[in-house]
C-alpha cells in the first residue's frame, strides 16, 4: 500500500512488495511474528548488539529489542539487496558522538536511511532513500497527561486532538507522528495529516508533505497497532 496524493484512491495492500529506488519500505509486526520468522535469528546481530541484549534484564523488553533489530535487517535486505547477515548496521548518537546507541544507519550507504521502533510486543522498521523515521505504539495506549504533551508537541495540535470526539486515539496518532518526524530529524512541525483514506485491513491512513518530509500514519488492526513513518519519499507498507 502506498499513500497517494490528496483525493486519489489508495491501492489495496500487497503482500511483501519490493520498494522502488525512490520509495521507502515500512513493516509493522508483532515481536512473536518476527522471532518465529524462519530467516531471522539472533545470530544475525553484530557482537555489540548481542552485548546490549545481554544487559536487558526484562525478557519481554529483550525480545522486543531483538525483534526490532531483526526486522530492520529484513527490511534492509528487501530494500537494498544486501544479505540479512550484513554487518553494515550501526548506531551513532548525535548528542555525544559515541557509537553503539542513538540513531541507526548503514555503514557505507549514506544515502539510505533506516529506522526502528518497539513497544510492548510490537515492532516496526523502515528503510528508504534519505532521512527516515518510524514509530509504533499499541492502539490502546493513551499518551499524556496533556500538560506534558503540550511541552513536547505544538500546543495547537494537542488542543485540536484533545477536543476531538475521540481524544485518546487522536492524541496517540499525534504522538506517533511526532516520534516518526523526530527520528527522521525534523522537529517543531505540525503533525496533522492532510489526507485520510480507508485501506482495508490497515484501517485509516493519512499522508502529508511537510516541506521535504512526507508523513504517513496508519492503524494495523490485526496487531492492534498505530504506526507512522516520516521520510522524503512515498512509503510502501509491506507485510512480514
C-alpha positions as CSV (number, residue, x, y, z in Angstrom):
1,X,0.0,0.0,0.0
2,X,1.4,3.4,-1.0
3,X,-0.1,6.6,0.3
4,X,-1.3,8.7,-2.6
5,X,-1.9,12.4,-3.1
6,X,-5.0,14.0,-1.6
7,X,-8.1,13.0,-3.4
8,X,-6.7,9.8,-5.1
9,X,-7.9,6.4,-4.0
10,X,-5.5,4.2,-2.1
11,X,-4.5,0.9,-3.7
12,X,-5.1,-2.3,-1.8
13,X,-2.1,-3.6,0.3
14,X,0.1,-6.1,-1.4
15,X,1.9,-8.9,0.5
16,X,5.6,-8.3,0.7
17,X,6.1,-5.7,-2.2
18,X,9.6,-4.6,-3.1
19,X,10.1,-0.8,-2.9
20,X,11.5,1.1,-5.9
21,X,14.6,3.2,-5.7
22,X,12.5,6.3,-4.8
23,X,10.1,4.5,-2.4
24,X,10.6,3.8,1.3
25,X,9.6,0.5,2.9
26,X,7.9,0.1,6.3
27,X,6.8,-3.0,8.1
28,X,4.9,-3.5,11.3
29,X,4.8,-6.9,13.1
30,X,4.4,-8.4,16.5
31,X,7.5,-9.5,18.3
32,X,6.4,-13.1,18.2
33,X,5.9,-12.9,14.4
34,X,9.4,-11.7,13.9
35,X,11.0,-14.2,16.3
36,X,9.2,-17.0,14.6
37,X,10.4,-16.0,11.1
38,X,12.5,-18.8,9.6
39,X,15.0,-16.4,8.1
40,X,15.6,-14.4,11.2
41,X,17.8,-15.4,14.1
42,X,19.7,-13.7,16.9
43,X,22.9,-14.9,15.3
44,X,22.4,-12.2,12.6
45,X,23.2,-9.5,15.2
46,X,26.6,-7.9,15.5
47,X,28.6,-8.7,18.7
48,X,28.0,-5.2,20.1
49,X,24.2,-5.7,19.6
50,X,24.3,-9.0,21.4
51,X,26.2,-7.4,24.3
52,X,23.5,-4.8,24.6
53,X,20.8,-7.5,24.6
54,X,22.7,-9.3,27.4
55,X,22.3,-6.3,29.6
56,X,18.5,-6.1,29.3
57,X,17.0,-7.9,32.3
58,X,13.3,-7.9,31.4
59,X,12.7,-10.8,29.0
60,X,9.8,-9.2,27.2
61,X,11.8,-6.0,26.5
62,X,14.8,-8.0,25.4
63,X,12.6,-9.9,22.9
64,X,11.2,-6.5,21.6
65,X,14.7,-5.1,21.1
66,X,15.8,-8.3,19.3
67,X,12.8,-8.4,17.1
68,X,13.1,-4.8,16.1
69,X,16.7,-5.2,15.0
70,X,15.9,-8.4,13.1
71,X,13.0,-6.8,11.4
72,X,15.2,-3.9,10.4
73,X,17.7,-6.3,8.8
74,X,14.9,-7.9,6.8
75,X,13.7,-4.5,5.6
76,X,17.3,-3.6,4.6
77,X,17.7,-6.8,2.7
78,X,14.4,-6.3,0.8
79,X,15.1,-2.6,0.0
80,X,18.9,-2.8,-0.9
81,X,19.6,-6.4,-1.8
82,X,22.2,-6.7,1.0
83,X,22.2,-10.0,2.8
84,X,20.3,-10.0,6.1
85,X,23.5,-11.0,7.9
86,X,25.4,-8.0,6.7
87,X,27.4,-6.2,9.5
88,X,26.6,-2.8,7.9
89,X,24.0,-1.7,10.5
90,X,25.4,0.6,13.1
91,X,24.3,3.4,15.5
92,X,25.7,6.7,16.5
93,X,24.4,9.2,19.0
94,X,24.1,12.8,17.5
95,X,24.4,14.2,21.0
96,X,27.5,12.6,22.4
97,X,29.0,11.3,19.2
98,X,29.5,7.8,20.6
99,X,28.7,4.7,18.6
100,X,26.6,1.8,19.8
101,X,23.5,3.8,20.6
102,X,21.4,6.6,19.1
103,X,20.2,6.9,15.5
104,X,20.8,3.7,13.4
105,X,22.5,4.0,10.0
106,X,24.0,1.8,7.3
107,X,27.8,1.9,7.0
108,X,29.0,2.9,3.5
109,X,25.4,3.8,2.4
110,X,24.9,7.5,3.4
111,X,22.0,7.8,1.0
112,X,19.9,5.1,2.7
113,X,18.0,5.9,5.9
114,X,16.9,3.3,8.4
115,X,14.7,3.4,11.5
116,X,13.2,1.0,14.0
117,X,10.7,1.1,16.9
118,X,9.4,-1.3,19.5
119,X,6.7,-1.1,22.1
120,X,5.1,-3.8,24.3
121,X,5.2,-6.7,21.9
122,X,5.1,-4.6,18.7
123,X,7.9,-3.7,16.4
124,X,8.4,-1.6,13.3
125,X,11.2,-0.9,10.8
126,X,11.6,1.4,7.8
127,X,14.2,1.8,5.1
128,X,14.3,4.4,2.3
129,X,16.3,7.0,0.5
130,X,17.3,9.9,2.7
131,X,16.3,10.5,6.3
132,X,13.5,8.3,7.6
133,X,11.7,7.7,10.9
134,X,9.2,5.1,12.1
135,X,7.2,4.7,15.3
136,X,4.7,2.1,16.6
137,X,2.5,2.0,19.7
138,X,-0.3,-0.3,20.9
139,X,-3.6,1.1,19.8
140,X,-4.9,1.1,23.4
141,X,-2.1,3.3,24.7
142,X,-3.0,6.8,25.7
143,X,-0.2,9.4,25.9
144,X,-0.4,12.1,28.5
145,X,-1.1,14.0,30.6
146,X,-2.0,17.0,28.5
147,X,0.3,19.4,30.3
148,X,3.3,17.2,29.5
149,X,2.2,16.7,25.8
150,X,2.0,20.5,25.5
151,X,5.6,20.8,26.5
152,X,6.7,18.2,23.9
153,X,4.3,18.9,21.0
154,X,2.8,22.0,19.3
155,X,0.2,23.3,21.6
156,X,-2.3,23.9,18.8
157,X,-2.1,20.3,17.7
158,X,-2.5,19.0,21.2
159,X,-5.5,21.2,21.7
160,X,-7.2,20.1,18.5
161,X,-6.6,16.4,19.2
162,X,-7.8,16.8,22.8
163,X,-11.0,18.5,21.6
164,X,-11.9,15.8,19.1
165,X,-14.8,13.4,19.8
166,X,-12.3,10.5,20.3
167,X,-9.4,12.3,22.0
168,X,-7.4,9.3,23.1
169,X,-6.8,7.8,19.7
170,X,-6.3,11.3,18.2
171,X,-3.6,12.1,20.8
172,X,-1.9,8.8,20.1
173,X,-1.8,9.4,16.4
174,X,-0.3,12.8,17.1
175,X,2.3,11.2,19.3
176,X,3.4,8.5,16.8
177,X,3.6,11.1,14.0
178,X,5.8,13.4,16.2
179,X,8.1,10.4,17.1
180,X,8.5,9.4,13.4
181,X,9.4,13.0,12.5
182,X,11.8,13.3,15.3
183,X,13.6,10.1,14.2
184,X,13.8,11.4,10.7
185,X,15.5,14.5,12.0
186,X,12.6,17.0,11.9
187,X,11.2,18.8,14.9
188,X,8.8,21.7,15.5
189,X,6.4,20.9,12.7
190,X,2.7,20.2,12.9
191,X,1.8,16.5,12.8
192,X,-1.6,16.9,11.2
193,X,-2.3,14.8,8.1
194,X,-3.8,16.4,5.1
195,X,-5.4,13.2,3.6
196,X,-7.2,10.2,5.0
197,X,-8.5,7.1,3.3
198,X,-9.7,3.7,4.1
199,X,-7.3,0.9,3.2
200,X,-8.8,-2.4,4.1
201,X,-7.2,-4.3,6.9
202,X,-4.9,-1.4,7.8
203,X,-7.8,1.0,8.6
204,X,-7.3,4.8,8.3
205,X,-4.2,6.3,6.8
206,X,-3.1,9.9,6.4
207,X,-0.2,11.4,4.5
208,X,1.0,15.0,4.2
209,X,4.0,16.7,2.7
210,X,5.8,19.0,5.2
211,X,8.5,20.7,3.3
212,X,10.7,17.9,2.1
213,X,9.2,15.4,4.5
214,X,6.1,13.2,3.9
215,X,4.2,11.8,6.8
216,X,2.1,8.6,6.7
217,X,0.2,7.2,9.6
218,X,-2.0,4.1,9.8
219,X,-3.7,1.6,12.0
220,X,-2.8,-2.1,11.8
221,X,-6.0,-3.6,13.1
222,X,-4.9,-7.2,13.2
223,X,-2.0,-6.3,15.5
224,X,-3.9,-3.6,17.4
225,X,-1.1,-1.1,16.5
226,X,-0.9,2.5,15.4
227,X,2.2,3.5,13.4
228,X,3.7,6.4,11.5
229,X,6.6,6.8,9.0
230,X,8.2,10.0,8.0
231,X,10.6,10.4,5.0
232,X,11.2,12.4,1.9
233,X,9.6,9.8,-0.5
234,X,6.4,7.8,-0.8
235,X,6.1,4.9,1.6
236,X,5.2,1.3,0.9
237,X,3.7,-0.6,3.8
238,X,4.7,-4.3,3.4
239,X,3.8,-7.5,5.3
240,X,6.4,-9.5,7.1
